[in-house]
Amino acid sequence: MSLLTAEDQYRRAETFASLHAGPDVFVIANAWDAGTAKIFTALGFQALATTSAGIAHSLGQGDGSITRDVSLANAGALVAATHLPVAADLENGYGATPDHVAETIRLAADAGLVGGSIEDALGEEIIPLPAALERLTAAIEAARALPFTFTVTARAENFLYGRDDLKDTVARLQAFEAAGADVLFAPGLTTEEQIRTVTSEVGKPVNVLAGGARLNATVEQLGAWGVRRISLGSNLSRAAMSAAIGAAKEIAEHGTFGFAQSGVLPHADIERYFG
């Protein structure tokens, strides 16, 4: 249960919704613990989201292995660490039925979240569109019953799992839009042509996953292609993990500490983020 007041959650929810309605593209930073939530808040991001992979890796587990309880406990820690709106990667809704998905939305709201994404895949299997729509509709109905605006993002997972079918992806996003989704997201798009096609074929705000090697585009470019929101997925958490692995490998394999001389922030600089 969140310690937010109803007024604070309402404020965060309205702020988050207005970011999608505004004329400018914005970046939502994916944090994985309270510390990174505080850092990303101090660095000036306007909203935060969770990352399922980042959470799992921080717990010594593989992506896709965390439970709903673990995910929402992590989300609650992020909410408590910032004044910003926080949305969550709710994976496929953590359940086999539409009722499970609806319950996940209600529990997400209880945790202080003001938005969340629902995937159209179970494991790496894309859910047939009619069943995916049932699940999404349950999520949207649960969101609309809340006393604040809970922003529902509908994800079409084709490209993430090697089904590079842009026509089907667009058709799914259009169906999700018609069902009432607030934001549309097809992770795995990698070209300007793909992104422009999606943004031109739907009427709701489009989120694009950026920050990795496969999509080498700037915030300005993505905005020009019609993108309204940019998320980072596990990119920031993997950047942090990569730095730690590189430093540890240097010590283990070479017995040297060169990493400490090349870009590691002083202790005092990091302390400033935590008051």
Secondary structure, DSSP 8 states (H G I E B T S, - for coil): -----HHHHHHHHHHHHHHHHSSS-EEEEEE-SHHHHHHHHHTT-S-EEE-HHHHHHHTT--TT---HHHHHHHHHHHHHH-SS-EEEE-TT-SSSSHHHHHHHHHHHHHTT-SEEEEESEETTEE--HHHHHHHHHHHHHHHHTSSS--EEEEE--GGGGT---HHHHHHHHHHHHHHT-SEEE-TT--SHHHHHHHHHH-SS-EEEE-SSSS----HHHHHHTT--EEE-TTHHHHHHHHHHHHHHHHHHHH---GGGGSS---HHHHHGGG-
